[in-house]
């Protein structure tokens, strides 16, 4: 366990901003290990931001619910009889017991197993045993509904925030966040495949998040998948055609990009021609996006074949086939929840192929992810040594060598270059700004806009 | 449950005992191969059409236990054919499978072996398993569950035609599942 001085330290604005130096790419390792910073993250990042909760297709019918988390606050996401979706803290207003103890299900109402308080699907307190006999009718049920998060949806993806001052979800996502979710829907409407893979990695949540922008680690960390013949790294890496998109509030996308000249050729193709070309290169697993994709992803985003992250912790991968939520569980543990998507009403054979492929790549038994977890946990562990933790992490690749340009359709910027660490730097810069701001007003006033010019 | 009358040897009962013994010895030998990391020898015990599957288990209320496990075709932790299992072994042999290098120390326990059905050349076997993994300095993983194997009799001996693994954990309390169950 960390010493008292470390856990007790109160972090002021200057102290927090000093934890990452964007001019050198130096990250203080306490960001990955400090207990007090972790507690502050729960307040200033997770309770403040918009958190992915579920996809429409997970709760199609009235009474359907799933349980998820906003940081360490457990929430129930339920659809009521009118079809409205509510995100409610899973804690009884009487003595705090959890209402739902299953991960998902169907309910008429939520009854507390402690004293039987009964809540409607929208969180209203509708029944209290002994209301008359014991409370003598001296209990205002209207004030004791379940605590409600603000819930909004974009393209069928439900997000929630516990901060009444947060901007609307659409504005929070901005161009880059919307491009990320658009990537999942670029080929049409989708549904979640039944079964969310969940496992715990002994790592700080941010080291898992920043890795999704890291295309430098692929040939080395995942070399064994290449040797085994599972993955042709040379075909997926495109080390010289990398595109990083930087969005407001810390959203970013990093990975291979389709060069402008190639996109110009694609733009000249009909949807039927794109489908035929996709089938011809079926072995890469990537499909050329249809014409309509540009409306969801924007003129620059549509060229991205990389990994979006919706700040703070929602990774979209495999060209929009899967999504991974990284849920913090103390500074040293992270739960990974994997969601897999298929086109709505996809033929069984296609669906089977997609699902098996997804199971083989990521998740705890996935041929790629097996090796990631070990790297992340060792990096986290080495953030606790008295001297080790004084050594910064060096996230300087490409710094000062690239040019950020406006993405052309809003506030986002993009960088086209070789493999670099622009995405990771953007993440940690945003993290310091979120952590240093006392509330949304301060964050709005003091956060970095996507940069233009040399980055 | 059939009981043995020791005074009158019963041919059918003896047959059942021999089969039980044969199946148990096969499963123990297989477990020993995995613990010794003799993956090539292990692959030789698989039928060409093997299906190796571990569905996702969810914490559900008793009213909805029929949805506790994901169904075949939906998401799973393992959903492998022979080609995929060979891929896993090639990865383990690559010399750069970092999650297994240094290698984990594993112990495969198989118990409560029950023959559920014999049909033609196939035997359906239910067993409890406990896979213990010790990794690096202090990492310990314990996976416990129920397993249903279909073993097929071939001229070369028994072969695993399918293995369905039903874990007792819902959230997997491990960094990865880089070992073979």
Interface residues (C-beta under 8 A of the other chain):
Chain A: X101 X102 X103 X104 X105 X106 X193 X194 X195 X196 X197 X198 X199 X200 X201 X202 X220 X221 X223 X224 X225 X227 X228 X229 X230 X335 X338 X340 X348 X351 X352 X355 X356 X358 X359 X360 X363 X364 X365 X367 X369 X370 X371 X373 X374 X375 X377
Chain B: X54 X55 X56 X58 X59 X60 X61 X63 X64 X70 X71 X73 X74 X75 X76 X77 X78 X79 X80 X84 X87 X88 X90 X91 X92 X94 X95 X96 X97 X98 X99 X100 X139 X170 X171 X172 X173 X174 X175 X176 X177 X178
